[in-house]
Amino acid sequence: VATGHLLAAEVFMRPPNGTHALQTFQRACFGLDEAEFERLGIKNRLWVAGAISEVVVDNGSEFRNSAFTQLTNLGTKVTFAPAYSPYRKPFVERAIGALKSFVSSLPGSTVNLADRSAADLESGARQACITVDTLRDYINGFIFDEYALRTIGRHELTACLLGETTGLTPTARMTATLASFTPAPPPSNEAFRLARMVRHERTLQKSGIEYETLPYSSPELHALYNEIGISTRSRLVPDKLEVFVDPLDVRTIHVVHPLSKQRLQAHLKYELPYAMTLEHFKDARDFARAKFKSETSEAITQAFRIRVMGAAGELERTAKVSRADKKARRSQTTFLGSAKSALEQPELRQHRG
């Protein structure tokens, strides 16, 4: 609102939810580093990062949920704008309009003719010319090297109150703003992770705890099971235990000890090198089952790279390897079949005339 500069933009394959809103908020806190600027070839390297003291959002369901409002644990005030009042955040609306115009100009963009406000995902998937990962790169380049350098005019009265005589670019406004104060450093990854964890209740089993069909276990949970059992009618120990889940990382959960109130870490049975949301993990697992006929950690990781990180080349390489394997197997089968038929032929004997 103060500068007109876009702090973060994320691309998702489905309508956004609370988890997606958290991911975008995290990107706004940490920004792009010098390595990302270099990789994207961005010239206008305005580094914007730091703790966010207040975030103003509309009344969408992606914000009206416990996952997003947990941000108050970080000291961030979450303010909901009045309904049907886009004029209260004009720079946000203008930025979104510019971003939509840019994305719709890319090759392969499609529009649902029945409802022009909705994207035709099926047609887009058939006609797509770039991967989702590349689209994210294009959008970041647009934000810093295109939109941030546009002159944005204000209402004359507002400009006078701010001491401006002419319109400024978002970069100029942000530079002037950063000169007047030093933003607080962004929260640490661990602090952000603890702040966004959402509370649930689950029953302790002998094998551990199951959350949304995902099995978690640890030696501490096994010892806890031996101590209190699967369920009890004791007044001190409840039937279900408190479980804290990170919406952005399903690899570990925290289980609260019912007596000492200490948090015990439990790990997912799959070894994953990347942090995955529950939605991303299930999508990758289903893709691995259908495409690779496997549910190992390696298969799920590869499916995640293809489905979420946009590593389409991996799928192509996998297909080439599969074709090569099939060809080798066919050749081997042909050779073995020829050898077998040769062995089954009657032995040739030489007869003297």
C-alpha positions in Angstrom: 0.0 0.0 0.0 2.8 2.4 0.9 5.0 1.8 -2.2 3.1 -0.1 -4.8 5.9 -2.6 -4.9 5.0 -6.3 -5.2 6.7 -8.2 -2.4 5.8 -11.7 -3.5 3.8 -13.6 -6.1 3.3 -17.4 -6.2 1.8 -19.7 -8.8 -0.5 -22.5 -7.7 -2.3 -25.2 -9.7 -5.5 -25.0 -7.7 -7.6 -22.2 -6.0 -5.5 -20.9 -3.1 -6.0 -22.1 0.5 -4.4 -21.3 3.8 -1.3 -23.2 3.0 -0.8 -21.3 -0.2 -1.3 -18.0 1.6 1.4 -19.0 4.1 3.9 -19.9 1.3 3.4 -16.5 -0.2 3.8 -14.8 3.1 7.0 -16.7 3.7 8.3 -15.5 0.3 7.5 -11.9 1.2 9.5 -12.2 4.4 12.6 -13.7 2.9 12.5 -12.2 -0.6 14.9 -13.0 -3.4 18.6 -13.4 -2.6 21.5 -12.4 -4.9 21.9 -15.9 -6.3 18.2 -15.9 -7.5 18.7 -12.4 -9.0 21.7 -13.7 -10.9 19.9 -16.8 -12.1 16.9 -14.9 -13.3 19.0 -12.2 -14.9 17.1 -9.4 -13.1 18.8 -6.0 -13.4 16.6 -4.0 -11.0 17.8 -5.9 -7.9 15.8 -4.2 -5.2 16.2 -6.5 -2.2 13.1 -6.5 -0.2 12.9 -8.7 2.9 12.2 -8.5 6.6 9.6 -9.2 9.3 6.1 -8.0 8.5 4.4 -6.2 11.3 0.9 -6.1 9.7 -0.8 -7.8 6.8 -4.1 -6.5 5.4 -6.1 -9.2 3.5 -9.6 -9.6 2.2 -12.2 -12.0 3.5 -11.2 -14.9 1.2 -11.3 -18.5 2.7 -7.5 -18.8 2.2 -7.1 -16.2 5.0 -10.1 -17.0 7.2 -8.5 -20.2 8.6 -6.3 -21.3 11.5 -3.3 -22.0 9.4 -3.0 -18.3 8.3 -4.1 -16.6 11.5 -1.4 -18.5 13.3 0.9 -15.6 12.0 0.0 -13.7 15.1 2.4 -16.0 16.9 5.2 -14.2 14.9 4.0 -10.8 16.1 2.3 -10.1 12.8 -1.1 -8.4 13.0 -3.7 -9.8 10.6 -6.2 -7.2 9.5 -9.3 -8.1 7.4 -10.4 -5.3 5.0 -14.2 -4.6 4.9 -16.0 -6.7 2.3 -16.6 -5.2 -1.2 -14.1 -2.4 -0.7 -11.3 -2.8 -3.3 -10.8 1.0 -3.2 -9.1 0.6 0.2 -6.2 -1.2 -1.4 -5.9 0.3 -4.9 -2.2 -0.5 -5.4 -2.9 -4.2 -4.7 -5.7 -4.2 -7.3 -3.6 -2.4 -9.9 -0.7 -4.8 -9.4 -3.0 -7.8 -9.7 -4.5 -6.4 -12.9 -1.0 -5.8 -14.4 0.1 -9.3 -13.4 -2.9 -10.9 -15.0 -2.4 -8.9 -18.3 1.2 -10.0 -18.4 0.4 -13.7 -17.8 -2.4 -13.7 -20.4 0.1 -12.4 -23.0 2.4 -15.4 -22.6 2.3 -18.2 -25.3 -0.1 -21.0 -24.6 -2.4 -18.8 -22.5 -6.0 -20.0 -22.7 -9.3 -18.5 -21.6 -12.5 -20.4 -20.8 -15.1 -18.8 -23.2 -18.0 -19.9 -21.0 -16.6 -18.0 -18.1 -13.9 -15.5 -19.0 -12.9 -15.1 -15.4 -11.9 -18.8 -15.1 -8.9 -20.4 -16.6 -9.4 -23.4 -18.9 -6.9 -25.7 -17.2 -7.5 -28.7 -19.4 -6.9 -26.7 -22.6 -4.0 -24.9 -20.9 -2.3 -28.2 -20.1 -2.6 -29.4 -23.7 -1.3 -26.2 -25.2 1.2 -25.1 -22.6 4.5 -23.9 -23.9 6.4 -23.4 -20.6 6.5 -25.2 -17.3 5.0 -23.9 -14.0 8.6 -23.4 -12.7 9.5 -21.3 -15.8 6.3 -19.3 -15.3 7.4 -18.4 -11.8 10.7 -17.2 -13.1 8.9 -15.0 -15.8 6.7 -13.5 -13.1 9.6 -12.6 -10.9 11.4 -11.0 -13.8 8.2 -9.0 -14.6 7.8 -7.8 -11.0 11.4 -6.4 -10.7 12.4 -5.4 -14.2 9.0 -4.3 -15.6 6.3 -3.4 -13.1 8.7 -2.0 -10.4 10.0 0.6 -12.9 6.6 1.8 -14.1 5.5 5.3 -13.0 2.4 5.1 -10.8 0.4 8.3 -10.3 -1.5 9.1 -7.1 -4.5 11.2 -6.4 -3.3 14.9 -6.3 -4.3 15.4 -2.6 -2.5 12.2 -1.6 0.7 13.2 -3.5 0.7 16.6 -1.8 0.3 15.0 1.7 3.3 12.7 0.9 5.4 15.6 -0.3 5.4 14.4 -3.9 4.9 16.5 -7.0 5.0 13.8 -9.6 4.4 10.1 -9.8 7.2 7.8 -8.7 8.0 4.2 -9.6 7.6 1.5 -7.0 11.3 1.1 -6.9 11.8 4.8 -6.1 9.2 4.8 -3.5 10.6 1.6 -1.9 14.1 3.1 -1.9 12.9 6.2 -0.2 11.0 4.2 2.3 14.0 2.0 3.2 16.1 5.2 3.6 13.9 6.4 6.5 13.9 3.2 8.6 15.6 -0.2 8.9 13.2 -3.1 8.5 13.3 -5.9 11.1 15.2 -9.0 10.0 12.9 -11.9 8.8 12.1 -14.5 11.4 14.3 -17.6 11.5 13.0 -20.7 9.6 12.5 -22.5 12.9 10.6 -19.7 14.5 8.4 -19.4 11.4 7.8 -23.1 11.4 6.8 -23.2 15.1 4.5 -20.2 14.7 2.6 -21.7 11.8 2.0 -25.2 13.2 -1.6 -26.1 13.6 -3.1 -28.1 16.5 -4.9 -31.4 16.0 -5.9 -34.4 18.1 -5.0 -37.9 17.1 -5.0 -41.4 18.8 -1.7 -43.0 19.6 -1.3 -46.4 18.0 1.4 -49.0 18.6 3.0 -48.1 15.3 2.9 -44.4 16.0 0.4 -41.7 15.0 -1.5 -41.5 11.7 -2.3 -38.0 10.3 -4.3 -37.8 7.1 -3.3 -41.3 6.1 0.4 -40.5 6.7 2.2 -42.7 9.3 4.5 -41.1 11.8 6.7 -42.8 14.3 9.8 -42.3 16.6 11.5 -44.1 19.5 9.9 -41.5 21.8 6.4 -42.3 20.6 7.1 -46.1 21.0 8.2 -45.5 24.6 5.1 -43.3 25.2 2.9 -46.1 23.9 4.5 -48.5 26.3 3.8 -46.0 29.1 0.2 -45.0 28.5 -1.1 -47.5 25.9 -3.4 -46.9 23.0 -6.2 -45.4 25.0 -7.1 -44.9 28.6 -9.9 -43.8 30.8 -7.5 -42.1 33.3 -8.3 -38.5 34.1 -4.7 -37.6 33.7 -4.1 -39.1 30.2 -6.7 -38.2 27.5 -7.9 -40.6 24.8 -6.4 -38.4 22.1 -3.1 -36.6 22.1 -2.3 -33.1 21.0 -0.5 -33.1 17.6 1.0 -30.0 16.0 1.4 -30.2 12.2 3.4 -27.8 9.9 1.1 -27.0 6.9 4.2 -26.4 4.7 6.3 -29.5 5.7 4.8 -32.9 6.3 8.1 -34.6 7.1 7.8 -34.2 10.9 5.1 -33.5 13.4 5.1 -32.6 17.1 3.3 -34.8 19.6 2.6 -33.3 23.1 3.4 -35.6 26.0 0.1 -35.8 28.0 1.9 -35.6 31.4 5.1 -33.6 31.0 3.6 -31.4 28.1 6.9 -31.8 26.3 6.9 -31.9 22.5 8.1 -35.1 20.9 9.1 -35.1 17.3 7.7 -37.9 15.0 9.0 -38.5 11.5 7.2 -39.6 8.4 8.2 -43.0 7.2 9.3 -41.6 3.9 12.7 -39.9 3.6 12.1 -36.7 1.6 14.8 -34.2 0.7 12.3 -31.4 0.2 9.7 -29.8 2.4 6.3 -30.7 1.0 2.8 -29.6 1.9 0.2 -32.3 2.5 -1.5 -31.5 -0.8 1.9 -31.7 -2.7 2.8 -35.0 -1.0 -0.4 -36.7 -1.8 -0.3 -35.4 -5.4 3.3 -36.7 -5.7 2.4 -40.1 -4.1 -0.5 -40.6 -6.5 1.6 -39.7 -9.5 4.4 -42.1 -8.4 1.8 -44.9 -8.0 0.3 -44.3 -11.5 3.5 -43.4 -13.4 6.3 -45.4 -11.7 4.2 -48.2 -10.1 6.1 -47.5 -6.9 5.6 -45.7 -3.6 9.2 -45.5 -2.4 10.8 -42.3 -1.1 12.8 -42.0 -4.4 9.7 -42.4 -6.6 7.8 -39.8 -4.6 10.7 -37.4 -4.6 11.0 -37.7 -8.4 7.2 -37.3 -8.8 7.4 -34.2 -6.7 10.1 -32.7 -8.9 8.0 -33.3 -11.9 4.6 -32.3 -10.6 5.6 -29.3 -8.4 9.1 -28.1 -9.3 8.4 -28.3 -13.0 11.2 -30.7 -13.9 9.6 -31.9 -17.1 12.9 -33.0 -18.4 13.1 -35.7 -15.8 9.8 -37.2 -17.0 11.2 -37.1 -20.5 14.4 -38.8 -19.4 12.4 -41.4 -17.5 10.3 -42.1 -20.6 13.5 -42.5 -22.7 15.0 -44.9 -20.2 11.7 -46.8 -20.1 11.7 -47.1 -23.9 15.3 -48.2 -23.9 14.6 -50.8 -21.2 11.6 -52.1 -23.2 13.8 -52.3 -26.3 16.5 -54.2 -24.4 14.0 -56.6 -22.9 12.4 -57.2 -26.3 15.9 -58.0 -27.7 16.7 -60.2 -24.8 13.4 -62.1 -25.2 13.9 -62.5 -28.9 17.4 -63.9 -28.3 16.3 -66.3 -25.6 13.4 -67.4 -27.7 15.7 -68.2 -30.7 18.1 -70.0 -28.4 15.3 -72.0 -26.8 13.9 -73.0 -30.2 17.3 -74.0 -31.4 17.8 -76.3 -28.4 14.4 -77.9 -29.0 15.3 -78.9 -32.6 16.3 -82.5 -33.2 20.0 -83.0 -33.2 21.5 -83.1 -36.8 23.5 -86.3 -37.4 25.9 -87.0 -40.1 25.3 -90.1 -42.1 27.8 -91.8 -44.2 26.7 -92.4 -47.8 
